[in-house]
Amino acid sequence: TMAQEDGSYPRLNASMLHSRQFVGKIVSLVGCVESFDGTNIQLKCADNATISVHSGDAGFNLPPGTFVELVGFVNEDNTVTLFVTRELTNDFDLDIYNKMLSVQHNPKFAQFFQ
């Protein structure tokens, strides 16, 4: 396995995460918080599917409806261990973002996203 380049994280939606191609990698997921109990975030991703992100004892609050980018490590069970949270504006368009992901992950356009 090739080492992951520092600061370069694949941008994914839930179905891409569940493909299991990214286990053991650091990834970026953008979505809307469905729930957060202080240690686990349920994130509705750009493709409308929900994933679980473990934040540990976060010490912060993410109210439902908050748009965020979460950067973290993909575990064997397809959950993500959180490293970085970035809040986005509340008018973030997940549908357009998901369309961008499908272009970015299309081998035909790979050269534009390296």
C-alpha positions as CSV (number, residue, x, y, z in Angstrom):
1,T,0.0,0.0,0.0
2,M,1.3,3.4,-1.0
3,A,1.6,6.0,1.9
4,Q,-1.0,8.7,1.8
5,E,0.3,12.1,0.9
6,D,0.2,14.6,3.8
7,G,-2.7,17.0,3.6
8,S,-4.3,15.2,0.6
9,Y,-7.6,13.5,1.6
10,P,-10.0,11.8,-0.8
11,R,-13.4,13.5,-0.7
12,L,-16.2,10.9,-0.3
13,N,-19.9,10.4,0.1
14,A,-21.4,7.5,2.1
15,S,-21.5,5.0,-0.8
16,M,-17.9,5.7,-1.7
17,L,-17.0,5.2,2.0
18,H,-18.9,1.9,2.0
19,S,-17.0,0.6,-1.0
20,R,-14.2,-0.3,1.5
21,Q,-11.5,1.1,-0.8
22,F,-10.7,3.7,1.8
23,V,-10.2,1.6,5.0
24,G,-7.1,2.7,6.8
25,K,-7.0,6.1,5.0
26,I,-7.8,9.6,6.1
27,V,-10.8,11.0,4.2
28,S,-13.0,14.1,4.0
29,L,-16.8,13.8,4.3
30,V,-19.2,16.7,3.9
31,G,-22.7,16.5,5.1
32,C,-25.4,17.6,7.5
33,V,-25.4,16.6,11.2
34,E,-28.4,14.4,12.0
35,S,-27.5,13.8,15.6
36,F,-24.5,14.2,18.0
37,D,-24.5,12.7,21.5
38,G,-21.1,14.1,22.5
39,T,-19.1,11.2,21.3
40,N,-20.8,10.0,18.0
41,I,-21.9,12.0,15.1
42,Q,-24.6,10.7,12.6
43,L,-23.8,12.5,9.4
44,K,-26.1,12.6,6.4
45,C,-23.6,12.7,3.5
46,A,-24.0,14.4,0.1
47,D,-25.6,11.2,-1.3
48,N,-28.3,11.3,1.4
49,A,-27.0,8.2,3.2
50,T,-26.0,8.4,6.9
51,I,-22.6,7.4,8.4
52,S,-21.3,7.2,11.9
53,V,-18.3,9.3,13.0
54,H,-16.6,8.7,16.4
55,S,-15.5,12.0,17.9
56,G,-14.3,10.6,21.2
57,D,-14.9,13.1,24.1
58,A,-15.3,16.0,21.7
59,G,-15.7,19.0,24.0
60,F,-17.8,20.7,21.3
61,N,-21.4,20.8,20.2
62,L,-22.8,20.2,16.7
63,P,-26.5,20.9,16.6
64,P,-28.6,18.9,14.1
65,G,-28.8,20.7,10.8
66,T,-25.2,21.9,10.9
67,F,-23.3,21.5,7.7
68,V,-19.8,20.3,8.3
69,E,-16.7,18.8,6.7
70,L,-15.3,16.0,8.8
71,V,-11.8,14.7,8.2
72,G,-11.0,11.4,9.8
73,F,-9.6,7.9,9.7
74,V,-11.7,5.1,8.1
75,N,-12.0,2.1,10.4
76,E,-12.4,-1.6,9.4
77,D,-16.2,-1.3,10.2
78,N,-16.6,1.7,7.8
79,T,-17.0,4.1,10.7
80,V,-14.8,7.1,10.8
81,T,-12.6,8.4,13.7
82,L,-12.7,12.2,13.7
83,F,-9.6,14.3,13.4
84,V,-10.9,17.7,12.2
85,T,-14.2,19.4,12.1
86,R,-15.0,22.4,9.8
87,E,-18.4,24.1,10.0
88,L,-19.8,25.2,6.7
89,T,-22.4,27.8,5.8
90,N,-26.0,26.7,6.3
91,D,-26.7,27.2,2.6
92,F,-24.2,24.6,1.5
93,D,-25.6,22.7,-1.5
94,L,-25.1,18.9,-0.9
95,D,-26.6,18.0,-4.2
96,I,-24.1,20.1,-6.2
97,Y,-21.3,18.8,-4.0
98,N,-22.4,15.2,-4.7
99,K,-22.3,15.9,-8.4
100,M,-18.8,17.2,-8.1
101,L,-17.8,14.0,-6.3
102,S,-19.1,11.9,-9.1
103,V,-17.0,13.9,-11.6
104,Q,-13.9,13.8,-9.3
105,H,-14.1,10.0,-8.9
106,N,-14.7,9.4,-12.6
107,P,-11.5,8.0,-14.1
108,K,-12.2,10.0,-17.3
109,F,-11.6,13.2,-15.3
110,A,-8.9,12.0,-12.8
111,Q,-6.2,14.1,-14.3
112,F,-8.0,17.3,-13.2
113,F,-8.1,16.3,-9.5
114,Q,-4.5,15.2,-8.8
